[in-house]
Each structure stands twice: as structure tokens, then as C-alpha cells.
Amino acid sequence: MAEQGPRSADELLDIVDEQDRVVGQAPRGEAYARKLRHRCVFVSARDAEGRVFVHRRTADKLVFPSLYDMFVGGVVGAGESYEDAALREAEEELGVSGLPRPVPLFTFLYETPEHTWWSSVYEVRCTLPVSPQAEEVAWHDFLSDEELERRLPEWEWVPDGLEAYVRLREWRAGT
């Protein structure tokens, strides 16, 4: 999910340290190529019945093509707040406008040998009809929590979204 929206490789991102402090800026393409730590948002979108928006990314995505995700979201632009990015990304990916501001839940550092970003997890209720971007989303549906749990071992999930989902389950169990 790290790379979302019809955004350019030239889009400027804040580069951050291990404590999520801004230490510089770089274009998105350079940040990815050099594996520079940046910021991302993950938004769990639920419909009026409480079902989770799940989608499969298009095959031409730069990061994690054709994989399933239970979050909408993406990178935080340079100088953009996590909160503003969460709302922007949720509206862009769901194809709606007028969503309530997503509610912040927790943050975590996602780090693998290939990728590293500070991640802020949100949730939002979307009672509007969705119209996801065709260039971003190959398939989508709203799944119950039980159906999502059944699909976890069956479908190939984006690794950062899966980690965020596991952390979200743990966070909910502890609250």
C-alpha cells in the first residue's frame, strides 16, 4: 500500500529517522530506489454495516502489484500531516468525497530489507457508495470480519497491510 494514487515519481516526500523526525526530502522515485524511510497511512474503511473494504491492487502498481489489501492509503507528501494524507488517500481510493476525518489509532515502524516507513493506522466509516479508481483497484468488496479472517490464508496480501492488520487486531484486543 505504500504507493497509491495517480502520483508521480517526482512527488516530494519527507524523509524521516527512526523516531519519525523529518531529516530531509526526496522525490518518491528516489525514496523508493534508495530505500529511504518516509511516511505512510493505512486507513481501515468500513461500510454502514461495519464490513471492511478489501481490494486487489492493479497489476501495474509500483509496489506490491496484484496483491490484496484490507486498507486504503499511501504515502504522506512532504509537509503533509498524517491526518490530511489519511483523508486524501481514503477519498481518492474509495472514489468518494465528504468522508468524515479518519480516526487515528496507532503508529508503527514498518521495516524490511526492501522497504521502511513510519505507518499511521486509521479507521473511517464510509456510508457513501464507493467508486474505486480503476488504475488503483482491480477488484473490491466489503467483507465481514469473519470473511476477512477466512481469506487471510487463501489470498496473497500486501505485506505492510498484513502487518498493519495483525497490529490492529492486537491493538483492538488490548483496548
PyMOL commands that set and color helices and strands:
alter all, ss='L'
color gray80, all
select helices_A, chain A and resi 28-33+82-94+145-151+159-174
alter helices_A, ss='H'
color red, helices_A
select strands_A, chain A and resi 12-16+22-27+38-46+52-57+68-69+72-75+103-111+116-125+137-143
alter strands_A, ss='S'
color yellow, strands_A
deselect
rebuild
show_as cartoon
